[in-house]
Amino acid sequence: MVLAFAGVSVASMAQDAVPTEKYSVATNSFWSNWFVQANVVGTAFWGNQEVQNNFSKSPLKGFRNNLGFSVAIGKWFTPGLGLRTKFNGIWGRTVISENKSDNASKYWNLNEQVLFNLSNMLLGYNENRVWDLIPYASVGIERNMSYNRYSPSWGIGILNEFKLSKKVAINLDINYNLFMARSDGYESLLPGAKPYKPRSFKGLVANHDRTLNVEVGLTYNLGKATWSKTPDVEAIKALSQGQIDALNAQLADANAENARLRNQIANHKCPTTTNAVDTKTTVKEIVSAPVSVFFNIGKAKVASKKDLQNVQAVADAAKANNAKIVVTGYADSKTGNAKYNQTLSEKRANAVADALVNMGVDRSNIEINAAGGVDTLSPISFNRRATVELK
């Protein structure tokens, strides 16, 4: 088991050597990053009654070990810190001889554990990492059902998680636990046993009942199992003032052009000729530049109602001349995949078309196009828009 674990660990560490994105994460909601676990457990037992006697101390001896199970539920509050409540038991040993039939007992141990994901704490969060190394400390209560004894419990352990997917992982959990002396039900010392000095570290451990557990099983993540990336505030602040000034100048020019067009439309007298070509030509000359309506990232709701004031001039020209209007939606190519951006750009175009209908434009005179994700404007956020122009 140790050789297999070492082989998988080396492979997992090699995977982290490949450059992958590691990033800061946003605080999760209460219902995110919960998990449940179920394991098969092999447990070895030692009692204070056998300290320094001639029993074999090997955890592999049949009189000392037994199989059991554990179940747990927990939550990660950050990628590096979590809590877990675990129950394990139920077939144990009270070591009073080297004959395992003499040692049978039943017990359970319920404890609360603080988990520290060192992989995320030291290397940064990476949702594609295969192996997570998670030391933990625990406190709880243990009961020996065969002898009706209760005891507080203390423990330390290392949980290794090997991810199969974002939802499922394989567990290898190794932990060591201490209980009060005689919690296993045996009151005195066995022949040949002699306690260590209680103030020594060896005495602190050996004069208690204790267990070593090796657990293998599965973790299943409930609900959202990953962490969202935090907005890069510094990058947003780093947007150059020159780009902002350029946008303001562009908007000012557009507003001035729209004011000129509204004034020209208000004072325009249609020619007496009935030549439809002349009328269309006049319309094209009156309104030639497309008007932009901007949106927030991932949204199809107009970000500012002021943009719709600029659209009103196009709507007025279309109604006055019974002209067609072309609405083209866009998304920025850096956010989302191509399919998502195509759908989003169509929703943005429809949102502006709905606004034109509310302005009195006949729906049949509106042509809708969806351009998908583009990067024609800089910065990239300027591409989250829809344009309106006469056809």
N, C-alpha and C positions, 0 to 999 in steps of 0.2 A: 504493500500500500504506500509506504514511504517513497519507494523508487518511482511508482506511477505518479504520485503527487509532485515529486521533484521534476519529472519530465514535463508534466503539464505546466508547472510554474515557470520553467525556463522558456517554454513556447509562448506563454502569456507575456512574459517580460520582453521577449523578442518582438512581440506584436506592438508593444508600447514604444519600441525603438523606432518604428515607422512613423514619420511625421503625420500627425493628425491634429485636428483643431481642438484646442482646449480653451474654455472660455468661462467667464463669470456667469453666475446663474441668478435668476430672480427668485424671491421668496415664494414658496409654493402655498397652495391653499391647504386647509385642514384635511380635506379628503384626498389629497394627492400623495403618492409615494408610500402607500401602505403595502404590506406584504404578509403572506402567510407561509409557513414552512411545516414540513413533515419529514421525519427522519427515522431510520433504523439506528439503534444505539447499542454499542458494545461497551459495557461498564466493568471496571475492575474496582474491588472494594478492599480497604484496609481499615482495621479497627485499632483504637488505642490499647485494647487489651492484649495485643500481640507484639507490642513494641519490644524489639531486641530479643525476641525468642527465636527458635530455630525454624519457623515456617519460611518457605520460599516466598520472597517478595515479588516475584515475577507477575506482571499483570496477565500473562498468558495462561497461568495455571487454572484448571477447571474449577477448583474449589474456591477461587477468588473472583471469577468473572461470570457475567450473565448477559443475556440479550434483553433489550427493552425497546422503547420508542419514545419519541418526543414530538410535540407540536408547539408552534409558536405563532404569535401575531406581533407585528411591529410597524414602525413608521420612521422614515427618514425625514428629519426636520431641515437638514441641509445635506448636500452630497457627502459631507464628512461626519455628521453626527446624527445618531438615531437611538430609539428606545425599542426594546423587545421584551415581551412577556412570554416565558417559556415554561411548559410543563413537561417533565420527563419521569420515567419509571418503567416498569412497575414491578419487575422481577429482580430481586436483589440478593445480596449475600450478607450474612452476619458471620464473620470469619472466626469460628471457634475450634476448627480442626482442619486437617488437610483432606477430609472426606467431604466432597461437595454436597452429598445428601444431608449432612448435618448442618449445613450453612444456609439452607434455603430460607428466604424471607421476602416480604413484599413491602414496597415503599413508594413514595412519590416526592418529588421536589418541584416547588413552584417558585420561580425567581424573576426578578426584574433586572434587565441588563442594559447598560449604556454601551452603545456600539460606536467605534471610531474607524471610519473607512480611511485607512492610511493611504491607499492608492489615490483617492480623490484629494486628500489633504496635502499630500506631498507632490503629486504629479499634476494636479489640476483635474477638474471634471472632464471626462471624455465618455460620452454615451456609447462609443464603439469598443471600449475596453472589454476584454474577455475575462480577465481575472481581477478580482478585488480582494485585498487583504484587509481583514476587519478584526482587530483585537477588541476585547470587551471585558468589562468587570461586572459582577452580579452580586446581588443580595436577595435573600428570600427565606422561605421556610421549607423544612423537610419533615416528613412524617414517616415513621416506620410502622406500617399497619399491623405487622405480625406481633410487635411488642407494644403497640399503642404509645409510641414516643414521638414527641415533637422537638424540633431543634431549629434555631436559626441557621442559615447557610451563607457561605461566602465563596466566591469563585472568580477565576480568571479563565479566559479562553481565546482562541483564534478561530474565527469563521472565515473560510475561503469560499468564495462564490465564483463559479465558472459559468458565464452566461451562454445560454443556448439561443436566446432571443431577448427582446426587450421585456418580455413577460416572464420568462422561465429561466432558472439557473439551477445548477447542481451545487449542493452544499458538501463541504468537508469541514466539520466542526470538531475541534479538539479542546477539551476543557477540564479543569481540575477544581474540585470543590472540597471545602472543609465544613464539618459539622461539630456540634458539641460532643465531648466524650460521652460514650455510652448511649448515644442516640440510636445506635444499631441494636440496642436492647440488652447488651451484655454488661453486667455491673462491675465485675472485678477483672483482675489480670489473669491471663492464661499462664500455665507452668512455664517457667523460664523467661517470662516477660519482665522488663524493667523499664520504667519511664525515663526519658531524658530529662535533663534539668529544664524546668519549665521556662526559664528566662532565655534560653538559647533559641536560635532560629530553628534548629533541628527539633528541639522540644516543642516549640510553638506549633509545628506541623504534625509531628509524629504522635503527640499526645492527644490529637483529635481524631475522630473518625473522618474518613476521606474517600473520595472516588476520583477515578480518571475515566472520562467518557470520550469515545470516538464515534461521531455521528455522521452518517451519510444519507442524503435525501434530496429534496427539491424545494426551491423557493418559487412562489408564484406571486407576481406583482399585481396588486389590485388597482384598477383605474389607471391614471397617468403614472407611468413608471420612469419618465425622464424629466429633465429640468430645462426650462426655457432660458434662452440667452437674454441677458440684460441689455437694454439699449446702450450703445456706446456713446455716452454723454459727451465725452471729450471729443470724439470724432464729429459729433453734431455741432459742438461749439467751434470746431476747427474749420467749419464751412467759411470760406473767405468772404470778407466784406465786399470784395469786388464783385463776386457772383451775386450777392444780395442786391448791391446797387444796380447791377445789370438787369436783374429781374424787375426792380422798381422802375427803372427807366423804360423797360419793355412794356410794363403795365401802364405807365404814364402815357407812352406813345399810343397804346391801344385805346386808352380812354379819350385822348385828344382826337384820334381818328374817328372813334364812334360818335363823339360830339359833333365833329364836322359832318359826318354822314347823316346824323339825325337832322341837323340844320339844313343840309342839302335836300333831304327827303321832304322836310316840312315846306320848303320853298320851291320844290320841283313841280313844274307843270308838265303833265304828260303831253307829248306831241299829238297834233290833230290827226296824224297819219294812222291808219289802221294796220300798218305793217307790223306784224307781231315780232319780226326779227329785230326791228329797231327798238322795240320796248325791252326785249330781253338784253340787247346790247347795253341799253341805258342802265338796267338793273345791275349788270355785271360791273359797269363803271362806277356805280354808286357804292356798292358793297363788294370790295375785292379781297380784303384781308380776312382770314378766318379768326374767329373769336375763341379764346381758350377758357375752359371752365376746369378748375383744379379740384383734386380729391386727396384725402389722406390715405396713407398706406393701407392697402387691403380693403378699402371702403368703396362703396358705390353711391354714397350720399355726398352731395355737393358740399365742399368744405366751407365755402363762404357765399352767402346769398348775394354779395356785391357782384360776384361774377355773372349772376343772372341779369343784372342791370345792363351789362354789356351785350348780352344775348337779345335783349328787348329790341335793340336797333335792327338786328337781323330779322327778328320776327315781324317788326313793323314793315320792313321793306318787302318781305315775302308776302304779307297780307295785301299790301298796296298794289303789288304787281302780279299776284297769283303765281308766285315763283316757288320752285322747289328749294328745300333746305337739306343739306348733307350734314349729318352728325357722325363724327368718327371718334370712337373711344380708344384709349390707349392705357397700357400699364407699363411700369418700369421692368425691364428685363432682369434686373438683379434680384427681384423678390418673387418667389414662387416659380413653379415650372411652367412650361409653355401652355399646357392645357388649362391650368388655373388662370393664367394671365389672359388667355383668349376669352374665357368666360367673364372675367372681371371687366375687361375692356368693353364687352358687349353690354354688361349691366350699367356701366358708366354712360355709354351712349344712350341707352334707354332712359336713364334718369334725366338726362338733358332733354331728350325728346318729350318726356312727360311734362317738363317745365315749359317747353314750346307750345304744347297743346293747351296748357293752362293760360298761356298768353294769347290764345285764340287762333293758333296755326292749325290748319286741318291735318290730321294724322296722315292722310294719304299724300300730303305734300312733303313728308319727312322721310328721307332715306337714311338708314342706319348702317354704319360700317363698324367692324371690330378689328382693330389692327394688332391686338395682342400685346406682348411685351416688346418694348423698343428702348433704345438708348440714344435717340437722336438729340436730346437736349442735355445740358450739363448745368447743375448737378443732376444726378439721376432722378431725384424726386420731382423734377419739373415734368417728367414724362407721365406722371399720374394725372391725366387730364382727358378731356373730350374737346374737340374743336367743332365749331358751328360756322357754316358758310353757305352762301347761296350757290346753287348749281347753275 
